Amino acid sequence: MNHADPRRILADRAVARVTSLFQESGHVVQKIDGHNDFGEDIYVSFNEARRPTGSTIAVQVKGGSSYRSARGYRVRVKQHGESWRRANAPVVCVVYDPGTDLLCWANASEQLRYARDRRSIEVRRTDVLDAASVAAFVQRMRRYIAGAGGRLGGADDLEVVAASGDAPAGAVQEVVEQGESAGVDRGSTGVSG
Protein backbone atom coordinates (compact mmCIF):
# COMPACT_ATOMS: atom_id res chain seq x y z
CA MET A 1 0.00 0.00 0.00
CA ASN A 2 1.28 3.47 -0.89
CA HIS A 3 1.37 6.11 1.81
CA ALA A 4 1.72 9.85 1.49
CA ASP A 5 5.14 11.20 2.42
CA PRO A 6 4.78 12.93 5.84
CA ARG A 7 7.28 15.63 4.78
CA ARG A 8 5.19 16.45 1.71
CA ILE A 9 2.05 16.64 3.84
CA LEU A 10 3.79 19.05 6.24
CA ALA A 11 5.11 21.16 3.35
CA ASP A 12 1.62 21.38 1.85
CA ARG A 13 0.15 22.33 5.25
CA ALA A 14 2.76 25.09 5.62
CA VAL A 15 1.98 26.57 2.19
CA ALA A 16 -1.75 26.34 2.91
CA ARG A 17 -1.30 28.21 6.24
CA VAL A 18 0.65 31.03 4.59
CA THR A 19 -1.77 31.22 1.67
CA SER A 20 -4.80 31.39 3.97
CA LEU A 21 -3.25 34.07 6.16
CA PHE A 22 -2.61 36.41 3.23
CA GLN A 23 -5.92 35.71 1.50
CA GLU A 24 -7.90 36.26 4.70
CA SER A 25 -6.04 39.56 5.08
CA GLY A 26 -7.25 40.70 1.64
CA HIS A 27 -4.16 40.03 -0.46
CA VAL A 28 -3.87 38.06 -3.70
CA VAL A 29 -1.88 34.81 -3.60
CA GLN A 30 -0.66 32.88 -6.60
CA LYS A 31 0.68 29.41 -5.92
CA ILE A 32 3.66 28.35 -8.02
CA ASP A 33 3.29 24.93 -9.58
CA GLY A 34 5.81 22.42 -8.21
CA HIS A 35 7.27 21.91 -11.68
CA ASN A 36 8.12 25.61 -11.82
CA ASP A 37 9.29 25.96 -8.20
CA PHE A 38 12.83 27.36 -8.26
CA GLY A 39 13.02 28.51 -4.66
CA GLU A 40 9.67 30.23 -4.30
CA ASP A 41 6.31 28.64 -3.48
CA ILE A 42 3.88 31.55 -3.81
CA TYR A 43 3.64 35.16 -4.95
CA VAL A 44 1.71 37.60 -2.80
CA SER A 45 0.40 40.83 -4.31
CA PHE A 46 -0.50 43.33 -1.62
CA ASN A 47 -3.83 45.12 -1.59
CA GLU A 48 -4.97 48.05 0.49
CA ALA A 49 -8.69 48.70 0.92
CA ARG A 50 -9.29 46.01 -1.75
CA ARG A 51 -7.15 47.85 -4.29
CA PRO A 52 -3.81 46.61 -5.66
CA THR A 53 -0.78 48.48 -4.37
CA GLY A 54 1.57 47.29 -7.11
CA SER A 55 3.80 45.57 -4.55
CA THR A 56 4.48 41.85 -4.82
CA ILE A 57 6.72 39.48 -2.90
CA ALA A 58 7.81 35.91 -3.54
CA VAL A 59 7.62 33.52 -0.60
CA GLN A 60 9.66 30.38 0.07
CA VAL A 61 7.72 28.32 2.62
CA LYS A 62 9.32 25.64 4.77
CA GLY A 63 7.61 23.42 7.30
CA GLY A 64 9.01 21.28 10.07
CA SER A 65 11.11 21.22 13.20
CA SER A 66 14.26 20.43 11.20
CA TYR A 67 14.60 24.16 10.43
CA ARG A 68 15.04 25.08 14.12
CA SER A 69 18.26 26.73 15.24
CA ALA A 70 19.58 28.32 18.43
CA ARG A 71 18.07 31.73 17.59
CA GLY A 72 14.99 30.58 15.73
CA TYR A 73 15.13 28.88 12.35
CA ARG A 74 17.42 28.57 9.35
CA VAL A 75 16.52 28.11 5.70
CA ARG A 76 19.36 26.87 3.51
CA VAL A 77 20.12 29.11 0.57
CA LYS A 78 21.60 26.36 -1.63
CA GLN A 79 21.59 27.39 -5.32
CA HIS A 80 19.05 30.20 -4.76
CA GLY A 81 21.40 32.85 -3.35
CA GLU A 82 21.95 34.92 -6.47
CA SER A 83 18.33 34.79 -7.65
CA TRP A 84 16.95 35.66 -4.19
CA ARG A 85 19.41 38.54 -3.85
CA ARG A 86 18.66 40.02 -7.27
CA ALA A 87 14.94 39.25 -7.43
CA ASN A 88 12.59 41.94 -8.78
CA ALA A 89 10.08 40.83 -6.16
CA PRO A 90 11.80 40.39 -2.79
CA VAL A 91 11.94 36.82 -1.53
CA VAL A 92 10.69 36.17 1.99
CA CYS A 93 11.32 32.89 3.79
CA VAL A 94 8.49 31.71 6.03
CA VAL A 95 8.95 28.74 8.36
CA TYR A 96 5.99 26.84 9.79
CA ASP A 97 6.87 25.11 13.07
CA PRO A 98 4.30 22.40 13.78
CA GLY A 99 5.50 22.16 17.40
CA THR A 100 4.53 25.76 18.16
CA ASP A 101 1.99 26.17 15.34
CA LEU A 102 3.70 29.47 14.44
CA LEU A 103 4.77 31.05 11.17
CA CYS A 104 8.01 33.07 11.37
CA TRP A 105 9.55 35.07 8.54
CA ALA A 106 12.72 36.75 7.25
CA ASN A 107 13.51 38.91 4.22
CA ALA A 108 15.92 36.63 2.32
CA SER A 109 16.67 39.21 -0.37
CA GLU A 110 17.71 41.77 2.22
CA GLN A 111 19.92 39.35 4.17
CA LEU A 112 21.66 38.27 0.97
CA ARG A 113 22.27 41.85 -0.17
CA TYR A 114 24.23 42.48 3.01
CA ALA A 115 26.04 39.13 3.05
CA ARG A 116 26.25 37.49 -0.37
CA ASP A 117 28.03 34.40 0.88
CA ARG A 118 25.33 33.41 3.37
CA ARG A 119 24.64 29.70 3.42
CA SER A 120 21.32 30.11 5.19
CA ILE A 121 18.67 32.70 5.96
CA GLU A 122 18.23 33.39 9.66
CA VAL A 123 14.57 33.49 10.71
CA ARG A 124 14.07 34.85 14.21
CA ARG A 125 11.42 33.40 16.53
CA THR A 126 10.31 36.94 17.32
CA ASP A 127 9.36 37.68 13.70
CA VAL A 128 5.98 35.97 13.87
CA LEU A 129 3.59 36.20 10.94
CA ASP A 130 -0.04 35.92 12.03
CA ALA A 131 -3.34 37.76 11.76
CA ALA A 132 -2.21 40.33 14.34
CA SER A 133 1.10 41.10 12.61
CA VAL A 134 0.31 40.75 8.90
CA ALA A 135 -0.56 44.44 8.40
CA ALA A 136 2.77 45.53 9.92
CA PHE A 137 4.57 42.90 7.81
CA VAL A 138 2.93 44.26 4.65
CA GLN A 139 3.89 47.84 5.51
CA ARG A 140 7.46 46.78 6.23
CA MET A 141 7.75 44.92 2.94
CA ARG A 142 6.22 47.82 1.00
CA ARG A 143 8.80 50.16 2.55
CA TYR A 144 11.54 47.72 1.60
CA ILE A 145 10.28 47.48 -1.99
CA ALA A 146 9.95 51.24 -2.34
CA GLY A 147 13.17 52.28 -0.67
CA ALA A 148 15.69 50.05 1.00
CA GLY A 149 15.24 47.24 -1.49
CA GLY A 150 16.65 49.37 -4.26
CA ARG A 151 13.73 48.49 -6.52
CA LEU A 152 10.90 50.80 -7.50
CA GLY A 153 7.50 49.84 -6.19
CA GLY A 154 4.21 51.43 -7.08
CA ALA A 155 3.55 55.12 -6.59
CA ASP A 156 1.64 54.37 -3.39
CA ASP A 157 4.76 52.70 -2.01
CA LEU A 158 6.59 56.02 -2.29
CA GLU A 159 3.95 57.53 -0.04
CA VAL A 160 4.45 54.74 2.50
CA VAL A 161 8.21 55.33 2.54
CA ALA A 162 7.91 59.10 2.70
CA ALA A 163 5.38 58.95 5.55
CA SER A 164 7.30 56.34 7.52
CA GLY A 165 10.61 58.18 7.65
CA ASP A 166 12.35 54.84 6.97
CA ALA A 167 13.77 55.79 3.59
CA PRO A 168 17.48 56.50 3.32
CA ALA A 169 18.16 60.23 3.20
CA GLY A 170 17.13 61.60 -0.18
CA ALA A 171 15.85 58.25 -1.49
CA VAL A 172 12.28 59.39 -2.11
CA GLN A 173 13.45 62.62 -3.77
CA GLU A 174 15.90 60.63 -5.91
CA VAL A 175 13.10 58.32 -7.09
CA VAL A 176 10.89 61.32 -7.89
CA GLU A 177 13.74 62.94 -9.85
CA GLN A 178 14.37 59.70 -11.76
CA GLY A 179 10.70 59.60 -12.68
CA GLU A 180 10.80 63.20 -13.89
CA SER A 181 13.85 62.55 -16.07
CA ALA A 182 12.03 59.55 -17.55
CA GLY A 183 9.03 61.74 -18.35
CA VAL A 184 6.81 60.62 -15.48
CA ASP A 185 4.35 63.22 -14.25
CA ARG A 186 5.28 64.01 -10.63
CA GLY A 187 1.66 64.55 -9.74
CA SER A 188 0.98 60.90 -10.50
CA THR A 189 3.47 59.61 -7.89
CA GLY A 190 1.55 61.04 -4.98
CA VAL A 191 4.82 62.49 -3.62
CA SER A 192 5.28 66.22 -3.52
CA GLY A 193 8.73 67.63 -3.85
N, C-alpha and C positions, 0 to 999 in steps of 0.2 A: 504494500500500500504506500502511495506517495503522500508525503506530509509537506506542508508549507514550511519554508525556512523561517525559523523564529527571528533571525536578523532582518529578513525582508519584511516581515510583519511589523517589527518595531520601526524600521525605516519608513514604511508606509504610514504608520500611526503618527510619527513625528511630522511628516509632510502634511498630513491631514490636520494636525493641531495648528500648525503655522498658517496653513491656508484658511482654516475656519476663523482664526483670530483676526486676520486682516480683512476677510470678507465681512465678518460681523461688525467690524469697525468702519465699513463703508468704502474699502479700497478694492481695486480690481486685481485679481490674482490669475496668472496664466501658468499652468503647470507645464513643465518641459518634459516631453516624452523621453522615456529612458534611453531610447536609441540615439537621442540628440543631447544627452546629458554629458556635458564636458566640464563639470565642476559647479554647476548651478542646477537647482531643482525647480525653482519657480521664479517668475518675475512678478513684482508687486508695483502697480501704478497707483500713486497716491491721489486721493480725492479730498476735496475740502468742500463741505456743504453740498455733497453730491456732484461736484464739478471737478473735472480733471485738473491737476496742478501742473502737469507736464513733467513731473519727477517720477522716475522709475528706479527701482533697485533690483538686483539679482540676489537670490538667497540660496545658499548651500545649507541644507538641513541635514543634521546628523542626529541619530538617536541611539542611546545606550549608555551604560555606565562605563564602558571602555574608554570614553572620552574624558573621564575625570582626571584632574591633576591636583597638585597641592593648592593652587590658587583658584581653581574652578574647573575649567575644561580646556582641552587642546584639540584643534582640528588640524590634521596634517595638510600641508600645502601641496606636497608631491609635485606633479607636473603643472599645477595650476598657477604658480606664483606670478609669472609674467602676465598672464591673461587677467588675473584678479587685480593686479597692480595697475594695469593700463585700461581696464574696462571703462567703456562709456557710461555704463550704469554701474555704480559701486556695488561690490559684492559684499554681502553680509553673511556671516556664518551664524547659524542658530543651532544650538544643541538642546535636544529634548532628553532630560534625565528621568527615566521612568521611576527611579527610586524616590525622587522628590516631587515628581509630576510638574517640574518647572521647565520653561523655555528660557535660555540665556543667550545673549547675542554679543557679537563683536563685528566691527567694521574691518573686514579683511583687506579691502583696498587701501584703507588708511594705514593699517599696520605695515603693509608691504611697501608703501611709499616711503616710510621712515626707516625701514630695515629690509632691504631687498632680499637678503640671504636668509630670511626667516624660514625655518623648517616647519613651523606650525603657528597657527593663529591662537592667541591666548584669549579665552572667553572667561570673563570674571563672573563669579557667582552672584555678584551684586548687580549685574546688568541683566535684570529679569525683564522678559517681554511677556506681558499679560494685558488683560483688558484695562487695568488701571494705568499702565505705563505706555501703551501703544501710541497715544497722541503725542507724548513727549518724544518717543522714539522717532515718529514721523517728522516732527519739527527738527530734531537733531539731524536726521538724514537729509532733509531739504536744505538745511543750512550748509551741510557738507557738500551737497551737490552744487549749490549756488556759489559757494565761496571757497572753503578750504580744500574741497576736492579738486579744484583746478579745472573743473568742467562747467560749462554753462548750463544752468537749469532753465526752467521757464521764467517768464517775467515775474510771476508771483513769487518765485523763489528769491528774487532780488529783494523784494519787499521784506521777506522773512529775515534775510541776512541783515538788511539795513536796520530793521526794527530791533533785532536781537542784540546788536553790538558785537556779535561774534566774528564778524568778517575781519580779515587782516586789514591793517590801516590802508585806506585807499582802494581796496579791492572792488567795492561796489562802484566807485567813481570810475575806476579803470574799465570795468565791464560796460558801463554806460558809454564811455568814450569809444570803446571798441565798436559798440553798436552804432554809434553815430558815424564813425569812419567807414562802416560797412553799409551806410545808408538806412539804418534803422531809425524810425521816428522815436525820439526820446519819450514822448508822451505815451507811447504804447508800452513802455517798460514798467510804468507805475512808479518809477524812481525819479524824484526831482533832483536836479543838480544845480 
